[in-house]
Amino acid sequence: MSRDSDYGVTVDGKSYINDHLRQEFSDRVSRKRHLLLYARVSEALKHFKVPVSAAATKAESDLVGVSSRSATSTEQTKILEVVLSRLLDRSTELRVIAEQLHRSEQKE
């Protein structure tokens, strides 16, 4: 189950595994086994006859719709600012820890 285009492509709601991956699977696993690709969890569950409620399917569709739309440059900038801020905070924390370790090693 993946929406990652490295694994395949979805056209008109049907997912197709990429040829290279299919060949590698056949070579390494088995030529008798079938490789299936689903872009949505609900589709994969339905294939295996696991009941999926209409509410769960709708929630997944809503979520996939939001995550698959491309972010505007303003949204991307805000996301990058948050990520950078968190990285800088973590970097500062790690530097303080490293300094404390260095001091404690010098005392020993």
Protein Blocks (a to p, Z undefined) as FASTA:
>chain_A
ZZbfklmcceehiacddfklmmmmmmmmomkbccdddfbfklmmmmnopacdfklmmmmm
mmmmmmmpccdfklmmmmmmmmmmmmmmmmmmmmmmmmmmmmmmmmZZ
